[in-house]
Amino acid sequence: MSELKGKQIPSGALNIIKTLQSNGHQAYLVGGCVRDLLLGLEVKEWDITTSAKPDEVGRLFHKVVPTGIDYGTVTALVDGGTYEVTSFRADEQYVDGRHPSNVVFCADLHQDLSRRDFTINALAYDPLADDLVDDHNGQADLKKKLIRAVGDPVARFSEDGLRSVRACRFAAKLGFAIEKGTLAAIPKTLATTRKVAPERIHDELVKLLAADRPSAGFELMRQTGLLKLILPELEHCLGVEQPPNFHKYDVYWHSLYACDAAPKDNLVLRLSALLHDIAKPDCKVDDTFYNHDKVGAATAENILRRLKFSNQIFKQVSNLVSHHMFNYTSEWSDAAVRRFIRRVGGPENIKDLFALRLADTSAMEREIDSQYLVELQTRIDKIIAQQHALDVADLKINGEDVMLQLNIPAGPRVGQVLHTLLEKVLDDPQLNERETLLKLIKENA
């Protein structure tokens, strides 16, 4: 009896395997789902491998999507779940550093497992027969907490340049080490990784940033030369010392530990923490890093564009990096608090900005009392409750009113007048009355 006997497996996966087998085909759960079942982790994706060809799979199920038909993969929608079903295959030569030049379907499970990346992913399980197939000692490596390539690691990484990045990501996700020979193969195959499309690197980084300690993966990337390819700006932070009265780490390690401290379920915060000091090496003058927040916002945006993050994400990250150096004191006036809310883009950004500040300070020399954030949040909540105007759109007049009062056409001057009035209202919220503002338009024309 295998270790997987009695494990909970979705009905959809079981029905797919049962249907394939009853029609004369071999079928197994494969890869990450088997690995995670053995580790007792939550399984998020259930993959199935089969001796059936893609067209044969398509004929057996009502709803099948040809998601990766060129590589033998279709997605079956069964019992409310989605399952990737991939035909046994033997890959021929890889020519682009990512995909085989030709895929040959085969009837041999063992040949299929031999082409996979790591031993802990080269596992197949038939839950109906309780048959666990482990040709490459993946279970032993799970117990040793090792990431080991299947066969020759240089050959594996030369086939697919993303595999070396995945090794670092798996090590961080699982808390494993990379086996010595596998680790040594990464610097030898960087030329292949250079060929990988940034969209694929993006996907791996997103998964790495969801690990408990992304720092472990980034440090492995640095040690093997991957970081210089993917995030050279971050590697540039190594050895950049900071004032010892506030910092015990250089900029590189401070950035990694701040990233670890940010909430793992918030990609924007993880990215912001990783990149919040990214411009410090370029802004350092003696022991100061003048304007590194503003320069860093632009640098972070360039990095995230290069790595194909969405416009929404790089704008959010850029905004947080740009404003992470705020210095609140109790002496701030209410007008200063209102301007702070406006400056950071509105109340919706306050929570993430404060979370970034906490992650930042947690990676410093000493723990800093965060009571000031509680005080500032209390004051912000009061202002929001009072519905004070914080933006031009909150004024009780609009551009048409400005044009009528001043008898001018639409143009930049209209916006200038509205922003002048907003500044007055930020100082004194009681001015935000229509009749008052109409008078102020002429006074500030």
SULZI-V784403 format. One record per residue. RES is the residue in three letters. PHI is phi in whole degrees, 0 to 359 (none if undefined). NEAR is the number of other C-alpha atoms within 8 Angstrom. Layout:
# SULZI-V784403
res=RES phi=PHI near=NEAR
res=RES phi=PHI near=NEAR
This chain:
# SULZI-V784403
res=MET phi=none near=4
res=SER phi=279 near=7
res=GLU phi=294 near=5
res=LEU phi=266 near=9
res=LYS phi=302 near=8
res=GLY phi=88 near=4
res=LYS phi=292 near=6
res=GLN phi=287 near=4
res=ILE phi=232 near=6
res=PRO phi=303 near=6
res=SER phi=299 near=7
res=GLY phi=299 near=11
res=ALA phi=295 near=13
res=LEU phi=296 near=11
res=ASN phi=292 near=9
res=ILE phi=296 near=9
res=ILE phi=297 near=12
res=LYS phi=297 near=9
res=THR phi=295 near=9
res=LEU phi=298 near=15
res=GLN phi=292 near=10
res=SER phi=291 near=7
res=ASN phi=256 near=6
res=GLY phi=88 near=6
res=HIS phi=249 near=10
res=GLN phi=279 near=9
res=ALA phi=203 near=12
res=TYR phi=217 near=12
res=LEU phi=293 near=15
res=VAL phi=213 near=15
res=GLY phi=77 near=12
res=GLY phi=299 near=12
res=CYS phi=292 near=13
res=VAL phi=292 near=13
res=ARG phi=304 near=11
res=ASP phi=290 near=11
res=LEU phi=299 near=12
res=LEU phi=295 near=9
res=LEU phi=275 near=7
res=GLY phi=75 near=6
res=LEU phi=264 near=7
res=GLU phi=294 near=6
res=VAL phi=266 near=9
res=LYS phi=260 near=5
res=GLU phi=226 near=7
res=TRP phi=253 near=12
res=ASP phi=253 near=13
res=ILE phi=233 near=14
res=THR phi=245 near=12
res=THR phi=210 near=15
res=SER phi=281 near=13
res=ALA phi=289 near=11
res=LYS phi=283 near=10
res=PRO phi=306 near=12
res=ASP phi=292 near=6
res=GLU phi=290 near=8
res=VAL phi=298 near=12
res=GLY phi=300 near=11
res=ARG phi=282 near=7
res=LEU phi=269 near=8
res=PHE phi=230 near=9
res=HIS phi=291 near=7
res=LYS phi=239 near=8
res=VAL phi=226 near=10
res=VAL phi=249 near=7
res=PRO phi=281 near=8
res=THR phi=292 near=7
res=GLY phi=215 near=8
res=ILE phi=301 near=9
res=ASP phi=295 near=6
res=TYR phi=248 near=7
res=GLY phi=86 near=13
res=THR phi=248 near=14
res=VAL phi=233 near=16
res=THR phi=250 near=12
res=ALA phi=260 near=12
res=LEU phi=257 near=11
res=VAL phi=224 near=13
res=ASP phi=52 near=6
res=GLY phi=81 near=6
res=GLY phi=243 near=7
res=THR phi=245 near=8
res=TYR phi=224 near=14
res=GLU phi=281 near=11
res=VAL phi=241 near=13
res=THR phi=239 near=13
res=SER phi=287 near=14
res=PHE phi=308 near=16
res=ARG phi=212 near=13
res=ALA phi=234 near=11
res=ASP phi=278 near=11
res=GLU phi=268 near=9
res=GLN phi=301 near=8
res=TYR phi=271 near=12
res=VAL phi=244 near=9
res=ASP phi=245 near=9
res=GLY phi=76 near=14
res=ARG phi=214 near=12
res=HIS phi=237 near=9
res=PRO phi=290 near=12
res=SER phi=292 near=9
res=ASN phi=207 near=7
res=VAL phi=251 near=11
res=VAL phi=247 near=8
res=PHE phi=286 near=10
res=CYS phi=221 near=11
res=ALA phi=250 near=7
res=ASP phi=245 near=9
res=LEU phi=303 near=9
res=HIS phi=294 near=7
res=GLN phi=293 near=11
res=ASP phi=296 near=12
res=LEU phi=293 near=10
res=SER phi=288 near=9
res=ARG phi=268 near=9
res=ARG phi=281 near=10
res=ASP phi=285 near=10
res=PHE phi=235 near=11
res=THR phi=301 near=15
res=ILE phi=286 near=15
res=ASN phi=255 near=13
res=ALA phi=264 near=17
res=LEU phi=239 near=16
res=ALA phi=230 near=12
res=TYR phi=220 near=12
res=ASP phi=262 near=12
res=PRO phi=288 near=11
res=LEU phi=285 near=7
res=ALA phi=259 near=5
res=ASP phi=51 near=11
res=ASP phi=246 near=9
res=LEU phi=258 near=9
res=VAL phi=258 near=7
res=ASP phi=222 near=10
res=ASP phi=286 near=9
res=HIS phi=239 near=7
res=ASN phi=61 near=9
res=GLY phi=296 near=14
res=GLN phi=296 near=8
res=ALA phi=296 near=7
res=ASP phi=290 near=13
res=LEU phi=298 near=10
res=LYS phi=292 near=7
res=LYS phi=278 near=6
res=LYS phi=59 near=9
res=LEU phi=236 near=12
res=ILE phi=263 near=16
res=ARG phi=230 near=12
res=ALA phi=292 near=11
res=VAL phi=284 near=14
res=GLY phi=71 near=7
res=ASP phi=283 near=7
res=PRO phi=296 near=12
res=VAL phi=297 near=11
res=ALA phi=295 near=8
res=ARG phi=297 near=13
res=PHE phi=284 near=15
res=SER phi=286 near=10
res=GLU phi=288 near=14
res=ASP phi=222 near=13
res=GLY phi=291 near=17
res=LEU phi=279 near=13
res=ARG phi=297 near=10
res=SER phi=293 near=10
res=VAL phi=293 near=12
res=ARG phi=297 near=9
res=ALA phi=300 near=10
res=CYS phi=293 near=14
res=ARG phi=293 near=13
res=PHE phi=297 near=13
res=ALA phi=301 near=15
res=ALA phi=290 near=16
res=LYS phi=296 near=13
res=LEU phi=265 near=6
res=GLY phi=73 near=8
res=PHE phi=260 near=11
res=ALA phi=262 near=8
res=ILE phi=265 near=12
res=GLU phi=306 near=9
res=LYS phi=308 near=6
res=GLY phi=293 near=7
res=THR phi=293 near=13
res=LEU phi=297 near=9
res=ALA phi=294 near=9
res=ALA phi=284 near=11
res=ILE phi=296 near=13
res=PRO phi=298 near=9
res=LYS phi=282 near=8
res=THR phi=235 near=12
res=LEU phi=296 near=11
res=ALA phi=299 near=7
res=THR phi=287 near=14
res=THR phi=297 near=12
res=ARG phi=301 near=8
res=LYS phi=278 near=10
res=VAL phi=288 near=13
res=ALA phi=296 near=6
res=PRO phi=300 near=9
res=GLU phi=298 near=8
res=ARG phi=286 near=9
res=ILE phi=298 near=13
res=HIS phi=308 near=11
res=ASP phi=298 near=8
res=GLU phi=293 near=11
res=LEU phi=296 near=9
res=VAL phi=300 near=9
res=LYS phi=291 near=9
res=LEU phi=297 near=13
res=LEU phi=290 near=12
res=ALA phi=269 near=11
res=ALA phi=287 near=10
res=ASP phi=299 near=8
res=ARG phi=230 near=10
res=PRO phi=303 near=15
res=SER phi=305 near=11
res=ALA phi=298 near=10
res=GLY phi=290 near=14
res=PHE phi=295 near=11
res=GLU phi=291 near=8
res=LEU phi=297 near=9
res=MET phi=296 near=12
res=ARG phi=294 near=11
res=GLN phi=298 near=7
res=THR phi=257 near=11
res=GLY phi=93 near=11
res=LEU phi=291 near=12
res=LEU phi=296 near=13
res=LYS phi=296 near=10
res=LEU phi=282 near=8
res=ILE phi=263 near=7
res=LEU phi=224 near=9
res=PRO phi=299 near=9
res=GLU phi=296 near=8
res=LEU phi=287 near=11
res=GLU phi=298 near=11
res=HIS phi=298 near=8
res=CYS phi=282 near=13
res=LEU phi=296 near=10
res=GLY phi=83 near=7
res=VAL phi=276 near=9
res=GLU phi=287 near=7
res=GLN phi=235 near=11
res=PRO phi=306 near=7
res=PRO phi=293 near=7
res=ASN phi=288 near=5
res=PHE phi=242 near=9
res=HIS phi=234 near=12
res=LYS phi=251 near=8
res=TYR phi=237 near=12
res=ASP phi=288 near=13
res=VAL phi=296 near=14
res=TYR phi=299 near=14
res=TRP phi=291 near=9
res=HIS phi=300 near=12
res=SER phi=295 near=15
res=LEU phi=295 near=13
res=TYR phi=289 near=10
res=ALA phi=295 near=15
res=CYS phi=299 near=16
res=ASP phi=302 near=14
res=ALA phi=282 near=9
res=ALA phi=288 near=13
res=PRO phi=303 near=8
res=LYS phi=290 near=11
res=ASP phi=267 near=5
res=ASN phi=236 near=8
res=LEU phi=299 near=10
res=VAL phi=299 near=9
res=LEU phi=291 near=14
res=ARG phi=298 near=14
res=LEU phi=295 near=11
res=SER phi=295 near=14
res=ALA phi=294 near=15
res=LEU phi=295 near=12
res=LEU phi=252 near=12
res=HIS phi=296 near=14
res=ASP phi=247 near=12
res=ILE phi=297 near=14
res=ALA phi=265 near=11
res=LYS phi=302 near=12
res=PRO phi=302 near=10
res=ASP phi=277 near=6
res=CYS phi=252 near=11
res=LYS phi=284 near=10
res=VAL phi=228 near=7
res=ASP phi=58 near=4
res=ASP phi=254 near=7
res=THR phi=243 near=7
res=PHE phi=234 near=10
res=TYR phi=301 near=7
res=ASN phi=65 near=7
res=HIS phi=293 near=13
res=ASP phi=291 near=14
res=LYS phi=289 near=10
res=VAL phi=296 near=10
res=GLY phi=296 near=17
res=ALA phi=298 near=15
res=ALA phi=292 near=9
res=THR phi=296 near=10
res=ALA phi=300 near=15
res=GLU phi=297 near=12
res=ASN phi=298 near=8
res=ILE phi=298 near=9
res=LEU phi=289 near=10
res=ARG phi=296 near=11
res=ARG phi=299 near=8
res=LEU phi=267 near=10
res=LYS phi=65 near=9
res=PHE phi=285 near=10
res=SER phi=291 near=7
res=ASN phi=303 near=7
res=GLN phi=299 near=6
res=ILE phi=292 near=9
res=PHE phi=289 near=13
res=LYS phi=290 near=9
res=GLN phi=295 near=9
res=VAL phi=296 near=15
res=SER phi=301 near=14
res=ASN phi=295 near=11
res=LEU phi=294 near=16
res=VAL phi=298 near=16
res=SER phi=298 near=12
res=HIS phi=247 near=11
res=HIS phi=287 near=11
res=MET phi=262 near=6
res=PHE phi=299 near=5
res=ASN phi=231 near=4
res=TYR phi=283 near=7
res=THR phi=225 near=6
res=SER phi=296 near=5
res=GLU phi=283 near=4
res=TRP phi=304 near=9
res=SER phi=282 near=6
res=ASP phi=298 near=7
res=ALA phi=297 near=10
res=ALA phi=295 near=8
res=VAL phi=293 near=11
res=ARG phi=298 near=12
res=ARG phi=294 near=10
res=PHE phi=298 near=8
res=ILE phi=301 near=13
res=ARG phi=295 near=11
res=ARG phi=297 near=7
res=VAL phi=274 near=11
res=GLY phi=99 near=9
res=GLY phi=110 near=10
res=PRO phi=300 near=10
res=GLU phi=294 near=6
res=ASN phi=264 near=10
res=ILE phi=296 near=10
res=LYS phi=301 near=8
res=ASP phi=292 near=9
res=LEU phi=296 near=11
res=PHE phi=292 near=9
res=ALA phi=297 near=10
res=LEU phi=296 near=14
res=ARG phi=299 near=9
res=LEU phi=294 near=9
res=ALA phi=295 near=14
res=ASP phi=299 near=12
res=THR phi=289 near=10
res=SER phi=293 near=11
res=ALA phi=259 near=13
res=MET phi=259 near=12
res=GLU phi=295 near=10
res=ARG phi=221 near=7
res=GLU phi=291 near=7
res=ILE phi=255 near=6
res=ASP phi=299 near=5
res=SER phi=264 near=7
res=GLN phi=299 near=6
res=TYR phi=297 near=10
res=LEU phi=290 near=8
res=VAL phi=297 near=8
res=GLU phi=298 near=8
res=LEU phi=296 near=9
res=GLN phi=298 near=8
res=THR phi=298 near=8
res=ARG phi=291 near=10
res=ILE phi=296 near=12
res=ASP phi=301 near=8
res=LYS phi=295 near=8
res=ILE phi=295 near=10
res=ILE phi=296 near=9
res=ALA phi=297 near=7
res=GLN phi=277 near=6
res=GLN phi=55 near=6
res=HIS phi=292 near=8
res=ALA phi=291 near=12
res=LEU phi=239 near=12
res=ASP phi=214 near=8
res=VAL phi=306 near=9
res=ALA phi=295 near=5
res=ASP phi=276 near=7
res=LEU phi=292 near=10
res=LYS phi=272 near=8
res=ILE phi=222 near=9
res=ASN phi=220 near=9
res=GLY phi=298 near=10
res=GLU phi=297 near=6
res=ASP phi=299 near=9
res=VAL phi=297 near=16
res=MET phi=296 near=12
res=LEU phi=291 near=8
res=GLN phi=293 near=9
res=LEU phi=258 near=9
res=ASN phi=54 near=7
res=ILE phi=234 near=7
res=PRO phi=280 near=5
res=ALA phi=299 near=8
res=GLY phi=167 near=6
res=PRO phi=302 near=6
res=ARG phi=297 near=7
res=VAL phi=300 near=11
res=GLY phi=296 near=9
res=GLN phi=299 near=8
res=VAL phi=296 near=12
res=LEU phi=299 near=12
res=HIS phi=290 near=9
res=THR phi=296 near=9
res=LEU phi=294 near=11
res=LEU phi=299 near=13
res=GLU phi=301 near=8
res=LYS phi=294 near=9
res=VAL phi=290 near=12
res=LEU phi=298 near=12
res=ASP phi=287 near=7
res=ASP phi=220 near=8
res=PRO phi=302 near=9
res=GLN phi=293 near=6
res=LEU phi=286 near=9
res=ASN phi=279 near=11
res=GLU phi=235 near=8
res=ARG phi=304 near=8
res=GLU phi=296 near=6
res=THR phi=298 near=9
res=LEU phi=292 near=13
res=LEU phi=298 near=12
res=LYS phi=292 near=8
res=LEU phi=293 near=9
res=ILE phi=302 near=13
res=LYS phi=291 near=9
res=GLU phi=295 near=6
res=ASN phi=248 near=7
res=ALA phi=293 near=6
